[in-house]
Each structure stands twice: as structure tokens, then as C-alpha cells.
């Protein structure tokens, strides 16, 4: 499994955790597993998570599409990295509301402040 050390891309005040999330499903083709391994090994996965965290920190309470519009980060990259940042304890899911871009019901995302308790 590909691991990313949280300390390499988060503020040091936060708890250091290992992210142990596979980015390819067991049922995915071998090419997906190779791509996942390369994305992690190259450091791009960590960079994407860091960018995702920075976006949520800069624009708290936004939907993934709103974050994409504000930052220029691909919405699909955000959709993949937001759950990993939640697992790492850097952000948390907020309430759902109508997205100002799409008009559809969507989750909001919030940064986890040091010492903040979040539901598992």
C-alpha cells in the first residue's frame, strides 16, 4: 500500500498521521495500480493533497466545484484528494448545501484546526 506522511505537507502543529488509502481498487486493472504507484512515488499525490488542503484552508466551507473555481485545481483531482485529506485529519466534511456554481446539493469542506475534535 502506498503511504504518505502527513508531516510532509501539513502544518506541523497538527497530528502527524500516515495516510493508508489505496487509490486503485482491488478490482481495477493492473494499469490503474501502476498509475497509482507512480503518482504516489513521484510525489504528485502528496502535492495534490497539499494543494487540496491549502484550498480548503483558504476557502473554508466551499464545495469541491467552488474550490475548483476559486483555485484552478481540477474538480476531479479535488474529488479524489478531499477524502484522503479527511482521513489524514486535515479537513472535515461540513453540511450539504446548494453549490453556487452547479446549483446541486453538495458537501462543504472545512479545515481542521489544531486540537479540534472531529467525528470519525
N, C-alpha and C positions, 0 to 999 in steps of 0.2 A: 504494500500500500504506500502511496506517496504522501509524505508528511511535510507540512510547512510549519516552521517555528513562528509563532505569533510575534515574538520579540523582534523579528527582523523587519517588521513593517508597521508595528503599532507603537503608540506612546509607551514608554517604559513604566509609567505609573500603573498600567493595567496588568492584570494577572497574565503571566506567560502560560500559554496552553499550546498543546500540539493539536493541529487540525488533522483529523484522520477521516477524511471524506474521500471516498473514491470518486473520480469524476467520469468514470466509464462504468456502466452497469455490467454485471456478470454476463448478461445476455447480449451485450453489444459485440460487434465484430472485432476481431483482433486489431484491425486498423485503428479503431477508436481507443483501444488500450495503449497502442504505440503513441498515438497523438497525445493522450493524457499524460503519459510518462514524459514525453518530450516537453510538453507545456510546463510541467512541474520542474523538471530538471533544468530547463533553460532559465527559470526564474520568472517567466512571464505570468504564471499563475499567481505567484506571490505579489507581483507588481499590480496585477488586475485587482486582487483583493485589497491591496493598499489604496489603489485609486478609488475603489468602491467605498472603503471606509472613509476616505477623505471627502468624497462626495456627500455621504450621509452626514458627516460632521459639519460640512459647510452649509448643507441644506436639509436640516432635520425636519422630519415629518412629511417628506415628499414621497410620491410613488416612484416606482422604477422608471416610468416614462418621463415623469417630471425631472428626475435626477439626470436622465439621459439628455433631455433638452437643455438643462442648465449647464451641464459639464461637457457635452460632446462625447461621452462614453457610450458605446453601443448598448442599447437597451438589452440585447440578448446576453452580452457579457455581464451586465449588472444582474440580470435574472439568474445567471449561473453562480455568481460570486456572492450575492447577498446572503443566501443560506449558509455559505461557508463562513462568512463574517459573523453570522449569528452563532454558529457552532463554536467559533473561536471566542465568543463572548465580547466582541467589539461593538456589535449593534444588536438591536432588538426589533421585533415586529411591533408595529403600532396598530391602531384601529384601521378598519377599512373605510374608505370614503370614495366619492366620485373623483376620478382623476381629472385635473383641469385641462389635460391635453386630449385624452380619449373620451372622457365622459363616462367611462366604465368604472364599476366598483373595483378598487384596487387597494392592496395593503400599503400602509405607510411604514417608513423605516426611520429609526431613531438611534443615535449613538448611545452607547452605554458609558456612563461616566464612571471614573474610578470609584470603587466601593459601592456602586449601585447594585441592588439585588434585582434580578430578573427571573421571571418564571421559567422553569425548564421546559 
